Amino acid sequence: MPKITDRSILTKKSQVTIPKSVREAIGVKPGDEVRFRVEGKTAVVEPVVSNLNKHFGSVKAGKKPEDFKKAREAFEKGVASDVAVRK
């Protein structure tokens, strides 16, 4: 990976904008999370890879999605018959 040298100014709130060339080099975009690691007097900015996104789609469903309309109908019939027995 080529060495990228770029500059940014620290704001009054101690915030800094990561230059576009650096964002592109490390593969981050708005909304992504980054981690700061300090090595001596050097700060390293690195992307944080989400485990959810990293493993998305790697596990297949064991069964087909449940038919909630049928489940709701069965529940309502069960409740209705329970109420009818109590009267």
C-alpha positions in Angstrom: 0.0 0.0 0.0 1.4 3.4 -0.9 2.2 5.8 1.9 -0.3 8.7 1.8 0.5 11.9 3.5 -2.3 14.4 3.9 -3.2 17.1 6.3 -6.3 18.3 8.2 -6.8 20.9 10.9 -8.0 20.1 14.4 -11.2 22.1 15.3 -12.0 23.9 18.6 -13.9 20.8 19.5 -10.8 18.6 18.8 -12.5 17.1 15.7 -10.7 16.4 12.5 -11.9 15.5 9.0 -10.3 12.4 7.5 -9.1 13.5 4.0 -10.7 11.9 1.0 -7.5 10.2 -0.1 -7.1 8.6 3.3 -10.8 7.5 3.4 -10.5 5.9 0.0 -7.2 4.2 0.9 -8.6 2.5 4.0 -12.0 1.9 2.4 -14.4 3.9 4.7 -17.4 6.0 3.8 -19.8 8.2 5.8 -21.4 6.2 8.6 -18.6 3.6 8.9 -16.8 3.2 12.2 -13.1 3.7 12.6 -10.7 2.8 15.4 -7.8 4.9 16.7 -4.7 3.1 17.8 -1.7 5.0 19.4 1.8 3.8 18.8 4.2 6.1 20.6 3.6 9.6 19.2 1.8 8.2 16.1 -2.0 7.7 15.8 -3.2 5.0 13.4 -6.8 5.2 12.0 -8.2 1.9 10.8 -11.7 0.7 9.7 -13.8 -1.4 12.1 -15.3 -4.3 10.3 -18.8 -5.1 11.6 -19.2 -8.8 12.4 -22.8 -8.6 11.2 -21.8 -7.3 7.8 -18.7 -9.5 7.6 -20.8 -12.7 8.1 -24.1 -11.6 6.4 -25.5 -14.4 4.4 -23.2 -17.1 5.7 -25.9 -18.9 7.6 -28.8 -20.4 5.8 -32.3 -20.7 7.4 -33.2 -24.1 8.7 -36.8 -23.8 7.6 -39.0 -21.6 5.6 -40.4 -18.4 7.2 -43.5 -19.0 9.3 -46.9 -18.1 7.8 -48.0 -15.5 10.4 -51.5 -15.2 9.0 -52.1 -19.0 9.7 -50.5 -18.7 13.1 -52.7 -15.8 14.0 -55.8 -17.6 12.9 -54.9 -20.7 14.9 -54.2 -18.5 18.0 -57.6 -16.7 17.6 -59.4 -20.1 17.3 -57.6 -21.4 20.4 -58.6 -18.3 22.4 -62.2 -18.5 21.1 -62.5 -22.1 22.1 -61.0 -21.4 25.5 -63.4 -18.6 26.1 -66.4 -20.8 25.0 -65.4 -23.6 27.4 -65.2 -21.1 30.3 -68.8 -19.9 29.7 
